[in-house]
Amino acid sequence: MAWPWNRRPHSRPQPKTDAPTAPDLNSIRPEDWVGTDSARHQRLVRDQFAATARRYLRHIPIAEDVVALYFCLLDPRTPLWAKGVAAAALAYFILPTDALPDLLPLIGLSDDVAILSAALTTLSTQITPEHRARAQAFLRDEHILDTSP
C-alpha cells in the first residue's frame, strides 16, 4: 500500500539558475576589507585614541580607567573575549558617530561614560596594575591630566 507521505513526485523541482547564492564563508577574509598593513592600522588607532583622549578625557571622571582599558586591549595576555569587550567600548568612545552628540554640554558624553563604565565593570579583573601604571604615564606624558598623587 502506498501512503501519501511515501509517494515521490514524478519530477523533482529544479533550482532556479538566477537565484542568489549564499557567500562561501571560507572565501571571506578580513584582509579583503581592512587591508594587511597592521602597523599602519595600529598607528591609526593609537593616533585616533590619543586625539580623542586629549579632547574628552579631561571631562570624564574615569579617564585613567579608560586609558587602562586601552592598554588592557593591547596586552597580548588579555583573553580574546575581553579584548572584544574593550575594543567595542573604546570604538564607541573614539568613533564620531554617537547616540548623543559629544558637542552637547554635560549630556553629550553621558552615553560614552555609560558604555565605558559597563566595559570597565565587566573587565575589572582583567585590568592589571601594569595597565594602570601605563595609563598614568600616558596621561602624564600627553599632558592630559595631572596624575601625580
C-alpha positions, -999 to +999 in steps of 0.1 A: +000+000+000+014+034-009+010+060+018+007+097+008+039+106+027+058+078+009+050+090-025+077+105-045+070+132-070+074+122-107+097+151-113+119+169-089+118+207-089+149+222-104+166+250-086+165+284-103+197+293-120+193+330-113+187+326-076+212+343-054+236+320-036+249+324-001+285+336+001+311+310+009+323+318+044+357+303+037+363+328+009+357+359+031+389+372+045+392+402+068+423+413+048+400+420+018+381+446+039+407+462+061+440+455+043+471+438+055+492+467+068+487+460+106+514+485+116+495+513+098+463+502+115+478+502+149+493+537+143+459+550+131+441+536+162+468+549+185+467+584+169+429+585+169+427+573+206+453+600+216+434+627+198+401+617+213+417+614+247+431+649+246+397+663+236+374+645+260+392+627+289+395+659+309+357+660+311+351+624+324+359+612+359+371+577+348+398+590+325+426+569+340+404+537+339+396+543+302+433+546+293+440+514+314+413+497+294+431+507+262+463+492+275+445+461+286+433+458+250+468+460+237+482+434+261+487+400+244+479+382+277+444+396+277+418+369+267+401+373+233+366+379+248+379+407+270+397+423+240+363+422+222+345+440+250+373+466+254+375+472+216+338+477+213+336+502+242+367+521+231+354+522+195+322+537+207+342+563+225+365+571+196+342+570+166+325+603+158+290+587+154+273+586+187+238+582+200+241+616+217+265+641+200+295+648+222+292+685+215+261+688+238+272+701+272+271+676+300+248+650+283+269+646+252+295+624+270+270+606+292+264+578+267+301+573+263+307+572+300+278+547+304+293+523+278+328+527+292+316+521+328+299+489+317+330+477+300+352+486+330+329+467+353+330+437+331+367+438+327+377+448+362+396+415+368+415+418+335+429+453+341+463+448+359+484+473+379+507+473+349+479+486+327+471+513+353+508+524+356+510+527+318+478+547+318+492+571+344+523+575+323+503+581+291+481+608+308+512+625+322+533+623+290+504+635+268+496+664+293+460+653+295+457+650+333+479+656+363+481+621+377+506+628+404+495+617+439 
